[in-house]
Amino acid sequence: MSNVIGIDLGTTNTRVVAQRNSLPHVVINETGGFETPSAIVVDQTDGFLVGGVIKSRFISHPAETITPFRQLLGRRFDELRTDNLHYTVVSDDEGLPLIEVGDRRYRPVALCAALLSRLAKDAVIRSDSAARSVVLTIPPGSDTRYRTALRHAVADAGLSLKVFIENPIAAVLGCGLDDASGSLIAVYDFGGESFSISIVSLDRTGPKIRATETLPGVGSACIDRSLARWLMAAFHKKRGIDLAQNPQAYRRLVLEAERIRIMLSSLYETPLLLPYAINGNKKAHLATRIKRVQLERFTDSVLRQTLLPCQRVFAAARIKISDLSEVLVVGAPARMPRLHEFMRTIFGRKIQITIAPPEAQAEGAWLSGAFMTGAIDPTKPRPRKGFCLTADPTREINRMVGRLREGPDPTAVPSPGIKSPTRAEPASADAAPSTGDFAFQLEGDENGYAEFSIIEITEDELKAETNAAVTASSPTTTEETPAAAAPTTADPPEPITTPDEQTPDEEPLFATAPASRPAASRSSQTMLWLAAVVLVVGLGLLVNPLVKLLTDH
């Protein structure tokens, strides 16, 4: 049994994994959520509130809600940017930051200790044992001061620190990718308030970080704030009411924008309703519908900022994109379809891209502690987690359906989404660009390393290039023998038409010609009909004498 708690201490949210029924289990908080906000509410009785009540208190009592505070750990006051914080931060006599709430002042280590204490308490209640040892995830490249501040916070919470583990390594362990020795994995960590990309190399001694680049302040929270400001501007233009003058309405709108972003990861359109956006003399309600295309405008501007760190990390690791075995996308915003298109375009359609589950880093931290205590054998293979992005999901589904109908093809090439983690080939330059108002282009410098640039593309150019790629991939009228036709590793994407856009002459998706019925099945059906006729005639011959006999008597 592993008496270790794995904690993924994030800037926005925190996840905890503990052992339950001899398996890693994501700990739920008191509100039933799988993640807890990395925030503290300081109430009037000098107590700390942690959990799902944070968001509601953030609207009504923003000065008492401390979020985010992880960026204050191990930092001096002159190193901080306090203009973007909604709470007050002052300096003590030694130049260290203090968080001021009313007439009280708190050190960031004390707030972090309160959060860790509550998380450990939830883990003990919902796990098999009273574990007091923790494994904490830290950002890649964390300095000694940050680690020391976390050690003090763990000690103040009454816990025992087992080890620190960096986020990219924890993600690799949590997804079960550490068994591919000699591979190179790019970990694209797109979080709430920070972004990082790391190159992880795997060898016999385990995963190691080869290079990393971090971009603080860039994440899904930027998308939420941009969407909220756009909605405020549209509301001001239509109704003449400036919601920026009401801080409470702005905070409500930011939380609503976060909900919309999550909903549009699976929907194409969702309603927005903010009742009583303005109270007092002017009462107004904000009601509209948001489409995914509108959200993607703000997503694109944030994703563009991650291009430069990607270029730097490849240059620091002295590798090319074709040297990668796999790309691992980490973070709750990794479910956004726009991010999937971005990853396919940047890293190529032949690179296997795996979307890690949200609890991957916390489970990787728990596994690290289980390896150290001997509860789990690190040499024993574990199942992979997450789902892979293929080059073209529709074409892959058609291929699978065709294989089920026709049987296995010995000359078929494995799908890019399910192949084993081996060194991939560079992306084809003839692949059609992704849909949207911009496209990304990969180039190479004189040394052959990756260069990223942005090219503007119009809708007409995009349609022309896509049709050209489809025409080039369509079969010709010349007949070829099976031996002369060489299999291709990946086909260009085909344009997908919706049912409304589909013409009557086009063949619908997954449409197949009706198969002729075998002769054996037709003969068996004929025999069944003959047996039924004989049974009916026999019953008639038996019933008629009985009826006549009863009639005579």
N, C-alpha and C positions, 0 to 999 in steps of 0.2 A: 504494500500500500504506500502511495506517495503522499506524505504529509506536507505538501508544498502547494502554495497558491500562486498562480500565474496572473500578473496584473499588467495590462497594457495601458499605461498612463499616458493618455493622449492630451493634446492641447484643448480639444473641444469635448470629447467623450472618453470614458474609461470603461474597459471590459475586464471581467474577472473570470478565470477558469479554475475550477477545483475538481477533485476526484469524486465521482459518484458512481456506485456500482462498478468499481474498477475501471472506469472510463472517464476521460476528460469531459467536463460538463460546464456549460456556460451558466454562471450564477446570475439569477434575476434579482432585481432590487425590490423594494417594498411596493412599488407601483406595477410590478410585473414586466418591466422592461429589461431587455438584455444588455443595455448599456446605460451608464450613469453619467450625467453631465459632470465634467471636470470643473466644478464650481462649488462655492460655499456661500451660504446665506448667514449673515450675522444678525440674529434677532435682538430685540431690546433687552432680553434677560442675559445677555452675554453668552448665548449658546450658539452652536453651529448646526445648521440644517443642511443635509446632504440628500440627494436623490432626485426624484421626478418633480418635486415641488419647486425646483429651481426656476423653471421657465415661467411659471405663473408669478412667482415673486419677482422675477426680473422685470416684468411689466409694471408692477405696482410699486416696487421698492428697488429701483436700480442701484441706488447708492449703497445698499446693504448686500447686493449680490456681487460677489467677487468672481469674475470670470472674464478672460482666462488669467490664471495666476502662475501657471507653470513656467512662463517665460521670465518670472521674477526670481526664480530659484538660482542661487549662485551668481547673481549679478549685482553690480554696484549701481547706485542711484544715477550716477552720471553716464552710465551705459544704456539707460532705458529711454524709450520714447513714451512719454506719458500723455501726449496730446491725443492719442487714439484710445485711451482708456476712459471708461465711464465712471470709474471710482477714483478716489484721491490717493495718491502715493507721495509720501514725504521721505525725507532723509533723516537718519539718526546722526549721532555724533561721529560715528565711524564711517559714514558715507554709504551705509547699507539701506536698502529700501524698506519702508514701513507702510502698511496699508492702513489708512485712517478711515474709520467708520464712526461718525459722531465725535464723541470725546475719547474714543478708545483707539489704540493702535495695535496692530498685529504684524508679526513677522510672517513672510510667505511660508517658512518652514512649518509654523504652527498650523496654518490652514491646510497644507498638504498632509500633515499628520492626522488631522481630523478626517480628511477624506479617506486616507488609507485605513484608519481605524474602523470607519463605517463599512468600507468594502470588505475588510477581513471579517467583520461581524456577520455580514450577509453570507459570506462564503462558509463560515462555520455552521450557520443555521441550515444551509441548504446543501451540505456535503456530508461525507461519511465520517470525517474525523475533525477534531479541533486543531487544525493546522495553524501554526503561528509563524512558519517560515514562508517568505515570499521571494519571488523572482520578478524583478521589475524590468520593463523595457525602457530603453533610453534612446534618444535620437542618435543617429550615426555621427561620430566625431564629437561627442559631448566632452567638455573639458573636465578637469579635476574638481573645480568649484561646484559644478552642477552635481557631480556624483557625490561630493561631500554633503551638499545640502540635502540630497535624497536620503543619504545614510542617516543624517540627524532626524529627518522626518519619520523614517521607518522606526528608529529607536524611540522617538517620542510617542509613536502609536502603539508601543508595546509589542512590536513584531521583531522578527529576526530576519535579516537580509541574507539570502542564500548567495545570490550572484546577480550582476547586471547583465542584460543581453540586449544587443543593439537591434533596432526594429527590423532591418532587412534580414538579419540572420533568423530572428524569431519568425518572420513571415515564411522563409524557406523551410524551416522546421515544421511550422504549423500546416503547410500544404503538402508535406511529405516529399519534397524535392531534393532532400539532402543525400539520396542514395545514388545519384548520377555522378560518379566520380569523373573528374576531368572536364566538367561542364562549366559554362559561364552563364549566369542568370542576371538579367537586369531587373531590379526591383523598383518599380515606379509607384511611389507612395504619395498619393494625392489625398490629403486629409482635409480637415476643416479650416485650420488656420496656418498650415505649413505644408510645404512640398519638398520632397527629396527624391533623388534618384541615385541608386547605388549599383555597382557591378560586384556581384558575389561570385567568387570562384570556389568550386568544390573539389576537394582532394581527399585523401585517405584520413587526414586528421580532422576533417569537418569543413563546414563553410567558413570562408573568410572574406572580408570586405576588401576589394581591390582598389576601389575609388568611390567617392561619394560627393554629391553636390546638394546643398540645402538652400531653399528659398523661403525664408520665413514670411508670414503675412499673406501667402497666396494659397487659396484653397476654396472649398465650396462656400465658405462664409462670404467670400468676395462676390460670388454669383448671387447669393441671397440679398446682399446689400445693394448690388447693382439693379436687381429686379425691383427691389423696394423703392429705390430712388426713381426709377423709370415710372412706376405706378404713381408715385407722388406727383411727378411732373405732369402725367396725363390727367390725374384727378384735378390738379390745380388749373390746367388749361380748360377743362370742361366745366368744372363747377366753380372755379374762382376761389377755392379754399386751399390754403397752403398747409399741408400736414406737417411740414418741417417745423412749424411754430409750436407743434404739440409733440413733445418728446415721447409721451406715452403712446400716442397713435403710431409714431414711427417704429417703436419697439414692437408693437403688435403687428405692424405690417412686415417687419423683418421675420418674425416667427411664422407668419402666414406664407411669406415667400419661401421659407425653408420647407414647409409642408407641400407647397406647389412643386418645388424642385423634386422632391421625393416622389410625388404622384406622377409627374411627367416622365419619370424613368420607365414606367410601364404603360402610360396612357398617352394619347396624342393631344388631348384637350381636357382641361379640368376647370371647374368654376372657382372663383374667388369671391368670398363674401366676408366683409369686415363691417359688421353692424356697429352703429354709433361710433364711427371713426372720429367724429367731433361732437362733443357734448357742450351744453351751455346754451347760449343764445342761438347758435347755429347747430342743428343736428343734421348729420349727413351719414349716409351709408355708402360704402364702397363695394360695388358688385359688378363683376365682369367675368369674362372667360379668357383663360390664358392657354395659348397653344404651345406645343413643344418647339415649333420653329421660332417663336418669339423668345423663349428661354435660351435657345441655342445661340442667339446673338451675343448674350452676355457670357455664355460658356466658352465661346470661341476666343473672346478677348482675354479670358483667364488662361486658357490652354496655350495661347501664343507665348505667354510669359515663361512657360516651362521649356521652351525650345533651347534657350541659351544654356541652362544647366545640363540639358541632355548632351549638347555639343561639348561642353567642358568635361563631363565625366568620361566620355569616350576618348577624348584627347588625353586625359590624365591616366586612364587605364591602358592606353596605347593599343586599342583594339578597334576593330571595325564592326559594323552591325552584322555582317555575315558571320562573325565569330561567335555570336550569341547562340546558345542552345534554346533559350526560352526567355520570355518577358513575363514578369509577375506583376500584376496590377493590384495594389493594396489600398484599402480605404473604403469607407462607406459610399462616397461618390463614385466608386468604380462601377456601379450599376448603370450609370447614365449611358444611353446609346451613343451620344455624341462623343464621349470619351472613347468608346470602342472604335468608332470610325477614325478618330485621331490616332489611336495606337496602331491600327492596321496601316495607316498611311505613313506614319513615321518609321516604324520598325519593319515594314514590308509585310506582304501577305503570305510569305512562306515561313515566317518566324512564328513559332507556336506562342500564343498569347494566352495566359491563364489569369482569370479573374479570381482573386483569393476571396474566401468567405470573410465576413466582418470579424469573426473571432480568431482569425489565423494567427495574429501576433500574440494574443493572450494565450492561445493554446501552445504556440511555440515556446513561450516563456515557461509554461507548466511542464512541457516536455523536457526542457533544459534542466529543470529541477528534478524531474523523474529520472533522467539519465544520471545525475549526480548521486542520488540516493540509491540507485540500483533497482528501482521499482520497474523500470522498463529497460530492455536490452537495446542499446542503440544500433546494434548490427542487425537486428530483426527488421525485415521490411515492413513498412506501413503503407496503407492505402493513400493514394493521392486525393487531394481535396481541391475544390474549386471547379470552374467550368472553363473550357477552352473556346476561343474565338476562331472560327474557320475562315478561310478566304472568302467564301460565299455560302452562307447557310442554306439558301434555297437550292443551289446546285448540289450541295452535299446531301440534302434530303432527297432530291431526285435520284442521285446516285445510289443511296441506300435502298430506296424503293425498287430501283432497277435491279440491284443485286439480289433482293429478296425474290423477285420474279424470275430472274434468269439463272440464279445460282452463283457461286463464287467464280470470279475471274482470276486465273492464275497470273495473268499479265498486268493486273491492275496495280496502280501506284497507291500506297497508303495515303489516307487523307491527311492534310497538314494539321488538322485539329486533333488527331488521335495518334500521331506518330510518336515514336520514342524520342526522348530528349537527346538529339544528336546535333552536330553542327549544321546549321541551316545555310542555304545558299542566299546570295544577295537578292533583293527584291527586283522584280522585272521592271524595266523602264517603260514597257508598253502597257502596263496595267492602267485601267481607267481611273481617274481621280475620284475621290469620294464626293458625295453630294453636298452641296452647301454653297455659300457665297465666297468661299476661298478654298484654296488647295495648297498642300504642302509639297515641296519638291526636295528630294535628296540629291546632293551633289557630293563630290569628293575633291579634296585638296591635292597638292602635289605628292603628299605622302600616302594618299589612299584612305585617309580617315574621314569620318562623317562630317559633312557640312550641311547645315539646315538653312533654308531660306524660304520665304513666303512669296508666293506669286498670286496675283489677283486673277480670278477667272470668272467670266460672266456665265449666265445660264445657257446662252446659245452655244458658247464654246464647250461647256461641259456636256451638253447634249450631243454635239458633233463628235467629240472625242469618245464618248461612250458608244455611240452608234458605230464609229469606225472600229473600235475594239471588238464589238460584237460581230461586225461584218468580216473582220479578219479571222475570227475564230469559227465562223460558220462553215459547214462542210461544202466542198465543191461538187459539181456534177460528175467529175471524173471518177470512175470506179477504181478502187484500189483493193488489192488483195489483203487479207488480214496480216500477212507477214510483212508487207511493205509499210503498213500504218504503224508509226512509232507512238507509244503512249506519251502523254505530256504529264508533267508533274502538277501543274495547276492551270485551270482554265480561267480566262478573263470573265469578269462578272457579266451576267445578262441583265438587261433592263426588266424590272418586275412591274407589271401593270396591275392596277387595281381592278376589281370587277366592273366598276363604272367606266373605266377607260378601255376595257377590253372590247374589241370588235368581234362581230359574229364569225368572221373568217379565222380568227386566231384560235389556237388550241388552248383550252384552259389548263391551269396548273395541275399537274399530276394526272392529266387525262391519258388514258390508254385505249388502244383498240380492243373491242370486245373479243375475248378469246373464244375460239370454237370449242364446243363441248365434245369430249372424247366419245368414241363409239360405245365403249363399255358402259359409261354412265347413261347413255340413251337407251341401251338395251335393258339395263336394270330398271329404269323408270317405266318402260313398256311392260315389263313383267309385273311391276307393282300395280299398274292399271288393270291388267288382266286378272290378277288375284282379287282386286276389289270388286270387279264385275261378277266373278264367280261367287264371291261371298254374298253379294246382294241377291243374285238369282237363287242361291241355295236357301237363304232365309225366306224368300218368297214362297218357295215350294213347301217349306215346313209350316209356315203360318197359315196358308190357305186351307189345308185339311183341318187344322184346329178350329178355325173360324166356322167352317161348315158344320163340324161336329157340335159345337156350342149352339149354333143356330137351330139344328134339328131338335135338340133337347129343350 
